[in-house]
């Protein structure tokens, strides 16, 4: 089943009314996953999803039989800070992506500013920790604003001088927003969620991963239910 929508379901992970994840279309359902698995034995069918199908989905997830989860798609339009996009795009197995090009169009004056700044984790080079009250939030916010506004002003001035867009964009900061279409199948999305909705991932990127999962879960409810159950079981065993 393909569901394109003129008013797509949209979530705003960063709460600023700019950053967003929209479900553009989807194809497939839980039944398609079981049919893809059963066709090996000629057992696919059009009957409604039943308890036996649900048990099969759990079996496939438990034993890492991934290919039946690839016969579907979900397309999201993602508007996010460039630094979030650069983390998301690292996981391209089974994922298709097209992004707005700053070679073709002028970059919009849309910038993300953190509502609160975090501190570097003392024991992890890639992690952050909440401010313990020793970080000057006002100063950090002022420096952030000055930096991106100066960079964007330089970009606009280069364009006014006649510099080509593909060069002028080089002065722009990673906090500006970009937008892309991302298309996942269920297997690739679950892989993405495992990596980017994880305590080791950057907080802002985790919010986007959660938004994609929230939009996808109603489309494949049994798969997500069983996947989350297995994740919880694994965590309880540790």
N, C-alpha and C positions, 0 to 999 in steps of 0.2 A: 504494500500500500504506500503510495507516494502522497505526501501532504504538503504541497507548496502553500504558502499563506501570504496574503497581502498585508496582514497585520501580525507579524510573527511574534511568538512569545518572546519577551525580552526581560532580561535581568540586568541589574546594575551593580556589579560586584564591589566597586569602590565607593558607591554611595554618593558620587558627585554629579550624577545626571549626565555624564559624558561617556565614561567607560561602560561598555555594555556587551552582552552576549545575547544574540537572537537566534532562535531556531528558524531556519529558512525553509528546510524541507527534510523529509525522512522517507526511507523505503525499508520495508521489512518489519518483522515482529518476532516475538518469542517462538511462534509456531514455525516460522521460516527457519529458525536455528535448528529445531528438532528435525525438520524435513531434510535439511542439508546433511545432518548426521545420519539419518535413516536411509537416504537414497543409496548408500553403499550396499544395503541389503534389499533394495527395492521396496522399502517399507514406508516411504513417504506417503502422506495422505492429506485430505482436505478437512478432516474432522477438527472440531474445535479443540483448543489446547485442553489437556486433561492432566490428572495427577501423574500419569505415567510419563507424559512429556516433561512435567516439572522435575520429576526424578532424573530424567535423562539430562536435563540442563545442569543439574547439580553434579551429575557424574562427569559430564564433559569438563566443567570448571575444575572439579577436584583433581582430575587426571590430566589437565592441561591439553585437552584436545581442542585446539584453537580454531581450526579452519571452518567449522560450522558457524562460527560467530562472525565470519567475514562477508556473508551474503546479504548485506544490508548497508544502509548509509544514513548518516546524519550530517547535514550541512549547517554550520553556524556562521553568522557574521559576527566577527569579534572586533570591537573597538577598544584598544588597550594602549597603555604606554609602550613605547618602543622597547624598553628594557624587559617588559613582560613578554612581548612577542618574541624577542630573541631567545628567551628561555623556552617558550613553547615550541618553537620551530626546531629545536634540537631533537625532537622525537617525531621523526617523519615516517617511520615504518608504517605503511598502510594508511598514511594521511596525505591528502591533497591540499595545496594551499595556493592562493593567489592574493597578493597584497597590492594596495594602492601604491603607485609609483611616483616618487618625488622627482623623477626625470620628466614625467608627463604633465603633472599638475603641481601648482604651488601648495606647499604645506599649510594647513590651517593653523590658526593661532589657538590651539587647544593643548593645554598643559596639565599634567597631573602634579599636584602638590600633596605630599603625605599629610594627613590630619595630625599625625604625631610621628616624631622621629625616633628611631630605635638606636641602640648602641651595638657595637661590634661584640659578638660573643667572645669571651676570653679564651675558650678552648677549641673553637671551630672557626677556621678562616672564612667559611662561606655562610655562616649563620649569624643571626642577630638576636638580641634580647631586648625586652622592654626597658624603657628608660627608668632608672631607679631614682630619678629626681635630680641627678647630677648633670644632666644634659640641658643646655640653654636652648629651650625649644624656640623661643622668640628669635634668637640670633640665627639658629639654623634655618628657620622659615624665611627670614629676611635675606640670607645669603642665597638660598635656593631661588627665591623670586628674582633677585637681582641677576643671577646667573642666566636663567632661562630667558628672561626678558631682554637682556643685553645680547644674547646669542640670536634670539629671533629678530631683533632690530638689525643686527649685522646681516642676517640672511636677507631681510627685505631691502637693505641698502645695496647689497651685492646685486640683487635682481634689478634694482633701479639703475645701477651702473651698466646693466646689460650683460652681466655674467650669466652663463647658462645655468638652468635649474640643477643639472646633474652635478655641477661643482658647488654652487651656492649652498646646497643642502649639507655640505660637509661641516658647516659650523653649527648645525642644530644639535640640541641635547637629546639624550635618551628619554627624557621625561615627557616629550611631546607625544601626542596620540597618533597611532597609525590604525589602519583598518584592513581586515583580511576576511576572505572566505576560507574556512577550514572544513574539510569533509573527512569524517572518520567512519570506519565500520566499528561494530561493537568491540571486536578484539582490540583494535588500535586505541579506542577510547578508554577501555579498561586499563590498558598498559599505560596510557598517558596519565590517568587518574592515580594509578599506583605510584608513579614517579613525581607528579606535581601536586597532588593533594596529600602530601607527606610532610612530616615534621621537619625534614631536612630541606624542603623547598622554600623559596622566598615567599613571604606572607602574601604579597599582592598577587603572585602567580597562583598560589593556593586558592585564593578567592575566585579567580577565573576558572580554575579546574572544577571547583565545587559548583559553579554556575552551570558549566557544561553538563556535569553529572546530574544536576537537578532537572535540567531540561530533558535529558535523555532517559532518565529513570521511568517516567510514565509510558514511554514508547516500548520499553522492554522490561516490564515490571518484575517478571519472574527471574530473569537473568540477573538484574541488579539485586534483587532480594537474596538470591543464593550466593552471589559474589560477595555481598556485604556480610552475610552469615559466615562464609568461609574465612573472610578476613578477620572477623571478630574471634572466630575459633582459633585461628593462627596466633592472634595476639594474646588470647587467654592462655595458650600453651607455652608462651615465652616466659 
